[in-house]
Amino acid sequence: MSFTDCIKQVHRLFSCLVAIKLHGHFNHTAIAQQEKAMSTPAHQDAISLLEADHREAEDLFAQYEKAKDAEKTEEKFEIARKVCAALLIHMQVEETIFYPAARAALDEEGDDLLNEAEVEHNGAKDLIKQLGETKPDDPMFDAKVKVLSEQIEHHVDEEENELFPKLKKTDLDLDSLGDEMAQAKEDLKEQLKAWRYSGS
């Protein structure tokens, strides 16, 4: 499933749950504040940009656990929505820009790591799709978020401790690649906001 199809489907499913299961109340102010916090810094090299994304996801999963423990259904739902969107954007940027550049820089040395990373992405996307189809007050919603967080934790560990160190030893221009990735992230965020508020 393409990024466009995936994010539209997740957005549509999550929007239906907001309207039906949360009585139509949706905190646009909170979402706008979250989107502002997601803004990409002016310049980061490619690895620093991805590591910042990883820290953001870790923080969001931690926030989710706190909201879950406090039984704040709407708050945890909004956090889940944000982390799903952030992960989809992150994965799209990796798959279309970072991974191809990494494959070219590492040749066959990086094939196993990068193949595994793409398989892990597919698993995460499937869980995100399942979340969009699950009621936020269903115990399985919490279970799916937990499994997603564990999958992402494993994925991050492999990237940061195996893939990134290998890339730092190559001639790959991480600065210019970071600029390209940052622009792609901003473009995808604008697409996401347009779909969210258009109700498409």
C-alpha positions in Angstrom: 0.0 0.0 0.0 1.4 3.4 -1.0 1.9 6.2 1.6 -1.1 8.1 0.0 -3.4 5.1 0.3 -2.3 4.2 3.8 -2.5 7.6 5.3 -5.9 8.3 3.7 -7.3 5.0 4.9 -6.0 5.5 8.4 -7.2 9.1 8.5 -10.6 8.1 7.2 -10.9 5.2 9.8 -9.7 7.3 12.7 -12.0 10.2 11.7 -15.0 7.8 11.7 -14.1 6.6 15.2 -13.8 10.2 16.4 -17.2 11.0 15.1 -19.0 7.8 16.2 -17.2 6.6 19.3 -16.2 10.0 20.8 -19.5 11.7 20.1 -18.1 14.0 17.5 -15.8 15.9 19.9 -12.3 16.5 18.5 -9.7 18.8 19.9 -8.4 20.6 16.9 -6.4 23.0 19.1 -4.5 20.1 20.6 -3.8 18.6 17.2 -2.6 22.0 15.9 -0.3 22.3 18.8 1.0 18.8 18.2 1.7 19.6 14.5 3.6 22.7 15.5 5.8 20.6 17.8 6.4 18.2 14.9 8.0 20.9 12.7 11.4 19.9 11.3 14.4 22.0 12.3 16.0 24.1 9.6 18.9 21.8 9.1 19.9 18.3 10.3 22.0 15.7 8.6 20.1 12.6 7.6 21.0 10.5 10.6 20.3 13.3 13.1 16.9 13.8 11.5 16.0 10.2 11.8 17.3 10.0 15.3 15.1 13.0 16.2 12.1 11.1 14.7 13.0 8.1 16.9 13.1 10.2 20.1 9.7 11.8 19.1 8.1 8.4 18.7 9.5 7.2 22.0 8.2 10.2 23.8 4.7 9.7 22.2 4.6 6.1 23.2 5.5 7.1 26.8 2.7 9.8 26.7 0.3 7.1 25.5 1.1 4.8 28.5 0.5 7.7 30.9 -2.9 8.5 29.3 -3.8 4.8 29.3 -3.0 4.5 33.0 -5.1 7.6 33.7 -7.9 6.1 31.6 -8.1 9.2 29.4 -9.6 7.6 26.3 -9.7 10.7 24.1 -6.2 11.8 25.0 -4.7 8.5 24.3 -6.6 8.3 21.0 -5.2 11.6 19.9 -1.6 10.5 20.9 -2.1 7.3 18.9 -3.3 9.2 15.9 -0.2 11.5 16.1 2.3 8.7 16.5 0.7 6.8 13.6 0.9 9.8 11.3 4.5 10.5 12.4 5.6 6.9 11.8 4.0 6.8 8.4 5.8 10.0 7.3 9.1 8.7 8.8 8.8 5.4 7.0 7.9 7.0 3.7 10.9 9.3 3.9 13.2 6.3 4.7 11.8 4.1 2.0 11.9 6.6 -0.8 15.0 8.6 0.0 17.2 7.3 2.9 17.2 3.5 2.2 17.9 3.8 -1.6 20.9 6.1 -0.7 22.0 3.7 2.0 21.9 0.8 -0.4 24.0 2.7 -3.0 26.5 3.7 -0.3 26.9 0.3 1.3 26.5 -2.0 -1.7 25.8 -5.6 -0.7 27.0 -4.9 2.9 23.8 -3.3 3.8 21.4 -5.5 2.0 20.4 -7.7 4.9 19.8 -4.8 7.3 17.9 -2.8 4.8 15.7 -5.7 3.7 14.9 -6.4 7.3 14.1 -2.8 7.9 11.6 -2.7 5.0 9.9 -5.9 6.3 9.6 -4.3 9.7 8.0 -1.2 8.1 5.4 -3.4 6.5 4.6 -5.0 9.9 4.3 -1.5 11.5 2.0 -0.3 8.7 -0.2 -3.3 9.1 -0.6 -2.6 12.9 -1.4 1.0 12.1 -4.1 -0.1 9.7 -5.5 -2.4 12.4 -5.5 0.5 14.9 -7.6 2.5 12.6 -10.2 -0.3 12.6 -10.2 -0.7 16.3 -12.4 1.2 18.8 -10.2 3.3 21.2 -12.0 1.9 24.2 -11.4 -1.7 23.0 -8.7 -3.4 25.1 -7.1 -4.6 21.8 -6.4 -0.9 21.0 -4.0 -0.7 23.9 -2.5 -4.1 23.0 -1.9 -3.0 19.4 -0.2 0.2 20.4 2.0 -1.7 22.8 3.1 -4.2 20.2 3.7 -1.3 17.7 5.9 0.4 20.3 7.9 -2.8 20.8 8.3 -3.3 17.1 9.5 0.3 16.6 11.9 0.0 19.6 13.5 -3.1 17.9 13.6 -1.3 14.6 15.2 1.8 16.1 17.8 -0.3 17.9 19.0 -2.0 14.7 19.1 1.3 12.8 21.0 3.3 15.4 23.4 0.5 16.5 24.0 -1.3 13.2 22.9 0.7 10.1 23.9 4.2 11.1 27.4 3.4 12.2 28.1 1.7 8.9 26.8 4.7 6.9 28.9 7.1 8.9 32.0 5.3 7.5 31.0 5.8 3.9 31.2 8.8 1.6 27.5 9.3 1.6 26.7 13.1 1.9 24.5 13.0 4.9 24.1 16.8 5.0 22.5 17.1 1.6 20.5 13.9 2.1 19.2 15.4 5.3 18.0 18.5 3.5 16.2 16.4 0.9 14.6 14.3 3.6 13.5 17.3 5.7 11.8 18.9 2.7 10.1 15.6 1.9 8.8 15.4 5.5 7.4 18.9 5.3 5.6 18.1 2.0 4.1 15.0 3.5 3.0 16.9 6.6 1.2 19.4 4.4 -0.5 16.5 2.6 -1.6 15.0 5.9 -3.0 18.3 7.1 -4.9 18.8 3.9 -6.5 15.4 4.1 -7.3 15.8 7.8 -9.1 19.1 7.5 -10.8 18.4 4.1 -12.6 15.4 5.5 -11.7 13.4 2.4 
